[in-house]
Amino acid sequence: MVVWESRRVTPPVVAGGIWASWWLLLRVTGQGYSLRPVYAGYQFVPADDLFDAPVSAVWSLHIQPPVWNLVVGAAGGWSPFGDALTLQLVTLALGIGLAASLCALLGALGAPPGWAVGLTALATLNAQVMLHAFEPRYDFAVATLTCLLVWTTTRPAGSRWAVAAPIVVSTTLAATRTLYHPVWLVGVVVLVLIAHRRVLRPANVAVAIAVPLVVIGGWAVKNQVVVERPTVSTLTGMNLLRSVSPATDETALEQMTTDGRISEIWRVGLARWALDGPCLDADQSGTGALDSPTRTLPRQYRTGAFDDGVVPNYNARCFLVAYDQASSDASTIIREHPGAWVRGRLWAANNWFGLPEVDPADRSALWTPLELGTRAALVGAPHPPLPDSWGAPSLWVHRTPVSILLITLSGAVLVTGVRRGVAVGRDGAAHLPEIVAAWTVAWTLVAGIAFELGEQVRFRNAIDPLVIGLGGWLLIDAVRRRRSGRDANSRDAALSQRNARP
């Protein structure tokens, strides 16, 4: 620490530098960076529209909150360096920010520099997290924002930006990914205001209310104007149907379809149902983000199911009918077969702490050792036996090794957050970081299990750095405190015994 202070190099700078060096090393040893999600992913408006006119394309966006489409569109459309290089630089900056903010958080909570840098390295350099650093998906941005959010809550009560900073970051997170619903955002706002209530000024309260209301409420109003849906995202029906239909008996689904109570989306898929139905009447020659039901995939990204070069435009207006129908189908299935929803949640919970093998298209020579090291570091244990009825591939039930470390550290974050929450009324902002972290981890876990089936690991990866870094330090600190307490008690007992001698 003396060396760092004398050279004016702080632990967060070191952590950010280590992350950048590792990312660059993987790149120069063969790890590819693919823009395929921008062209084929359902989270984006058509790439041509996004890069040609980012602002107007995002105005047409309704399937996702706006931030990540706007970032990618601005990077690809306005940068003089081209979309591929610019988006890699964006990812590099996000990774440095992730490592630096997590390290700063641990330091603010009392971790010595060595522990802070070491835990940050474990949390941010593993294969489960690094997988998302080689594609322009929002998952990596979410990981950075969650760590940044908790770090901003470490500012002491009454200091500048102590209230505004976490409100702005949490609003940005809610405007980046639908998983972080306005209810989660309201929870963060309430926690921040309660923690700082003794030093709140009217301006603080105004900012805490106005920023989320203008950004998130304004986006919902925009969607009402553009597509007549007052929502942050129109995709939720698709996720809800996917969370329950695989867990429902196929015979029951067939009967419900025959009776006209649900559609065939569960069988043919939402995109096919939309393209063969409501989109047939749409203008197939349209090029706008709301007009054309399909988009062309560049040749270099045509693999597997996309070899024909045409992929759905999930943002097309004609898909709204499919989203509404999927939501209706899901509600009907859950109402008539509640046991299927419960079974699906068991499957989703089974998936949450898994460590599946990840196989990027262009792999660095270091990727396989990294993956093996990750599985060892996260203490991957063989998956417990599952019922034979869970065996169909279509059920998306994982049987990959389970991380004992992630289970333990998630528990540490949640338990500590609950314990600190009891004291928030007395200690104000002192325990706010642990409480906000626990609220975010709990929300991600519950929402990721309740409303999705199959992608639990990807949902969890976004909070892995926070869970590993913060959870690791909470356990280490608890052990150190207990050991110090025992040592102090031993010293006191020895001193008392010595003083008692004649």
N, C-alpha and C positions, 0 to 999 in steps of 0.2 A: 504493500500500500504506500509506503514511503516513496518507492521508485515512481509509482504512478503519479503521486502528488507532485513530486519534484519535476516530472516531465509534463505536467498538466494533461496527462492522459488518464481519463476516468474509466472505471470498469465498464460502463455502458458503451464507451467508444471501443474498448477492447472487444467486447462481445459482438458489437456490430461488425468490426473488422474481421473477426473469426468467421462469422456467418458469410460475409461477402467473399472471403478467401475460399471457403468450402464450396460455395455456389459456383464460383469461377473455375475452381479445380474440376468440378464435375462437368462443367461445360466444355472445357478444353480437352477433357479425356473422353468426349463422345456423347455426353448427355444432350439430347435434342430439346429444343424449345418449340412447341407446336402451337400454331394459331387455330388449329382445327375446332376447338370449342366455339370460337367466335363465328365460324362459318356454319357449323353443324349443331351447336348446342341450343337447347330450347330456351336458355336464359337470355338470348340476345335477339334484337331486331336484325333484319338482314344486314350483313356486313357492308355491302355496297352503300346502302342508305346511311349506315352508322358512320362510315368513314367520310362519305361525301358531305354530309350535313349533320354533324353530331347533335346539335341542339334540336333541330326539327325532328330528327329520328327519335330522340328521347321523348319529345313531346307526344309522339305516336305510341310510345311504349306503354303497355298495360299489363304485361305478364310478370313484370318484376318491378321492385322499387328502382329509382333512377340512377343511383350513384355509380354503380359499376359500369353500366352501359355508357354513361357519360364519360367516365375516366377512359375506358377503352376507345370510345369514339374520338375523344379529343386527342388521345395519344396517337391513334392511327391516322386521323384526318388532318391534324394541325401541325404535327411535328415535321421538321425538315429532314429527319433521319429515317423516315419510313416506319411503317407499322411494326414490323418484326423487331427491329433494334430498339425502338422506343418502348415497346411493351416489355421487352427484357429489362430495360433500365427501370421501368416502373416496378417490375417484380423485384429487382435488386434493391431498390429503395425501400420497398415494403419489408423485405427480409431484414435489412439493416435496422429499420424502425422496429420490427418485431423483437429482434434480439436486444436492441438498446433499451426499449421500454420495459421489457421483462426484467432485464438486469437492473435497471433503475428502480423498478418496483421492489425487487428483492432487497436492494440496498436500503431503500426507504423503510423496509420492515425489519432492518437490523442485520441482514446477512453480511458477513465479511466479504471483501472483494473476491477472494478465491472461491468461496461457496457460490456467490452470485454469478460469477462467470461460468463456473463448472455446471451449475444447474441449468443455466441458460443454454449452454452448449448441448446438454442432454435433451433439453426440451425442444430445441429448434433445429438441430442438425440431423435428427433421426429420419429414416426413410418414410415413415408415415406422414411427416410434415413436409419433407423436401419434395415428395411426389407432386404437391400442389404448387411448387415453385418453378415449374417448367411448362406451365400452361396459364393463359390469362383468365383463370376462373376467379370468382369472388371468394372462394374458400380461404385463400391465402390472405386476402385483404381483411376478411373477418377475423382471422387469427391475430393479425396485427392490431386491429381495432379493439378486440377484447382485452389484450394486454395493455394497450394504451389507455383504455377506459379505466381499468383498475389502478394504473399508475397515477392518473390524474386525481383520483380520490385520496391520494396520500398527502395532498397539500393541507397544511394546518388550517383550522377554522379561522376565518377572518382574513386570510391572506388573499392576494389578488388571484382571480380566476378559480378560487377554490370551489365555487358553485358552478360558474359558467362552463369551465373546461369539461367536467364529466357530462354535463347536459349536452354540450355540442357534440362530443364524441359518441355518446350513446344514441343521439338522434341520427348521426351519420351512419352508425351501425344499423339502426332500424331502417334507414333509407338505402341500405346496401343489400340486405338479405331478408326475405319474407319471414324466415324462421323467428326473427326478433320482432315479434308482433308489437303493436302499440301497447298492449297490456304489459309486456315486459318493460317497455320504455317508461310507462307510467310508474312501474315499480321502482325503477332507478331514480326517477325524479323525486318520488316520495321519500326514498331512503336518503337521498342527498339533502333534501330540505329538512328532514327530521334531524339528521346528524349536525347540521349547521344552524339549527333553529335559534340558538342563543345569540348569534351574530348576524342574522339575516337582515337585510335591508329591503325595502320595497323593490328596488331595482333587481335584486337577486331573484326574488319571486317572479317578477315580470319576465325575466330572461328564461327562468326554468319552465314557465308555462308557454311563453310565446314561441320559443325556438321549435319545440316538438309540434306545437299546434300549426305553425306556419308551414313547416317542412312536410310533416306526415299528413296533416289535415289538408294542406294545399295539394299534395299529390293525389289524395283521394278525390278531392273536388275536381282536379284536372281530369281524372279518369271518368268521372261522371259526365263531364263536358264532352270528352272525346269518344267514349264508348258506352256511356250510360250505365256505368258500374261504379258506385261510390266505394271503391276498395283500393287497398295498397297493391294488391296483386290479384289477377283474375285466374291464376293457375291453381288455386287451392283445391278446387273440386277434383282436379286430376290427381293430386297427391292423396286426397282423402279416399278416393275410390281405389287407388293402388294400395292403400294401407289395409283394406278389408277384403277386397274381392278374392285375392289368392288364398285367403284363409277360410273362404266359404265353400261348402260342398258344391261341386260342379253340377250335380243333378238339381240342386236347389236353384242355382243360378239359371240353368236352362229352363226350369219351370217358370221362374219369375220373368224371364225373357219372353217365353211363349205366351204368358198371360198379359204381356204388355206393361208389367210393373217396372221393369228396367229395360235399358237399351242393350245393344250388343257391344258396347265399348269394352266391357270386361273381357270379351272374347277376341275381338279384332284389333283392339288398341285404339286409343283416342285419336291419333293422327289419321289412321286409315278410315275410321268412322267419319271424321270430319271431311276428309278429302273426297270420300265417296258419297257424302251426303250434302250438308249445307254448303260446302265449298264448290260444289258442281255449278251452282248458279253464280258464283263469284267471277269477276273479270280475271281470267287466267293470264291476260297480257299485262296486268298491272305491275308496277315496279315499286310502289310505295310500301312502307313498313306495315301499313294496314290493308293494302289492296291485294297483293299477290299471295295465294295460299302456299306457294312453294318458293324455294330459292335454289340457286345453282351452287354446287359445291366445287371449288377449284380442284383440278385434277390431282394435285399433290396430296389432297386430303381425302381422296376417295378410297376407302378401305372397307372391307366387310360388307355390311348391309347398305353402304352408300356408294357402291361401285357405279350405279347409274348416274350419279352426279346430281340428283335432285333430292332435296330434303324438305320437310315441312317447314313452313314459316308459322311458328306457334303464335306469333303476334298478329296474324291476319285476323281481320274482323270476323270472318266466317267461323273461326275457331271458338268464338264466344259461345255459340250455341252448344258446342261440344263440352266446354267447361261447365256450363249450366247443367247440362244433362248428366255429366259425371258427378256433379255435386248432388243432384237429385237421386241418381242411382245409389251413391254411397249412403245417403240418408235412409233410403228404403231398405237397403241390405242390413244396415246397422239396426234399424228399428225391428225388422222381422227376424234377424239372426244375430242378436247381441252376443251370443257365445262366440261367433266368428270374429267379432271385433276383439274380444278378450284374447282369443287364441292368437290373433295377429300381433297383439301387443306382447305376448310371451315370445313369439318368434323375433320380434324387433328387439326386445330386451336381450335375448340370446345373442344377437348380432353386435350389441353395442361395444363391447370391450374386445372384439376380435382383432387379430393381426393378420389380415389376408396378405398373400404375396402380391406385390405390385410389379407390373411388367411394362415399363414404358417402351414405346416403339423404338426409340434410339437410346440405347443404354450406354452409360459410362462404364469403363472397365472397373470402376470402383463401386458400381451400384450393388452388385451381388454381395460383396463384403459389407457394404453399408446395411443392407437388409438383414444379413445374418447378425451383424452387431446390434442392430435395432431390436431384433427379436430377443437377443440375450439381455440387452440393457433393460428392456421393458418387461423382462421375466415372462416370456411367453410359455404358457403351460398347455399341454394337450387338452383339447376340448372335451368336456364331459360327454358321456353317451347321451344320445337323443332318441326319442321314440321313432320307430320305423315309419310312422305316419307322417313324419316331418321330412321325409327323404326326397320328395319330388323336386327336381331342379327349378320348376316354375314357382316354388314357394319362397325362394330367396332366403333360405335358412342356412346360415354359415356354420361350418364345422372347423374353421381354422383355429389355430392356437389362441388362447385367451390371455390377455396381459394382466398378470397379478399385480404388477406395479400400478397400472392405471386404475384398477379397482381400489387399491389401497389409498392412492393419492386423491382420487375423487372423493372417497369417504372422508379423508382428512380435511379437504376444502369445505365440504358440506357440513361436517360436524363443527368445525371451527367457526364457520359462518353463523350457524345457529347459536352457538355459545356466545359469540360476540354480539349477536343481535339482541340477546337478552340485556346486554349492558349498554346498548346504543343510547338508551334514554339517559344514562348517567354520564357516559364518557364522550358523547357527541361524535365528532369526526375521527376520534382516535382509532376506532375499529371499522371505519367505513370500508377500507379496501377489502378486508376479508368478507364483509357482509355482501358487498356488491359482487365480488367474485363468486360467492356461494349462490347468490340469486341467479347469476348468469349461467353457471354450471348446471344448477337445478333446472332452470328453464330449458336449456339446450337438451338436457337428458330427457325430461318429461315430454316436451314437444316433439323431439326427434323420435321418440318411441311411440307416442300416441297418434301421430298424424303421418307416419311414413313407414314403409316396409321395404327393406332391401338396401337402402343407402345409409344405414346407421353409422358405419365407420367413417364415411365422408363427412357426415354431420359432426361426429365427435372429433375428427381431426382438427377442426377449427378451434376447439378449446383445448386440445392436447398440450400446446405450449404453456398455457396458463395453469392447467392442472398439474403438469409435471414440475414446472418451475415453482409455483406457489405451494402446491401440496408437498413437494419435496422439502422446501424450506420450513414449512409449518411442522413437519415431523422431526426434522433435524433440530429445530429450535426447541421443540417440546422435550426431546431427549436431552439436549444440553441443559435446559433449565432443571429438569429432574435430577440430572447428575450433579449439577451445581448445588441444588438443594440438599442432596444426600451428603455431598462433601462438606457443606456448611454445617449440617447437623452433626456430622462426625467430628468436625473441629470443635464445635460447641460442647459436645459430650466429652471429648478428651480434655478440654480446658476445665470443665466442671469437675471431672474426676481428679485432675491434677490439683485443683484448688481445694478439693475436699480432703486431700491427704494431710495428716498431721505434720 
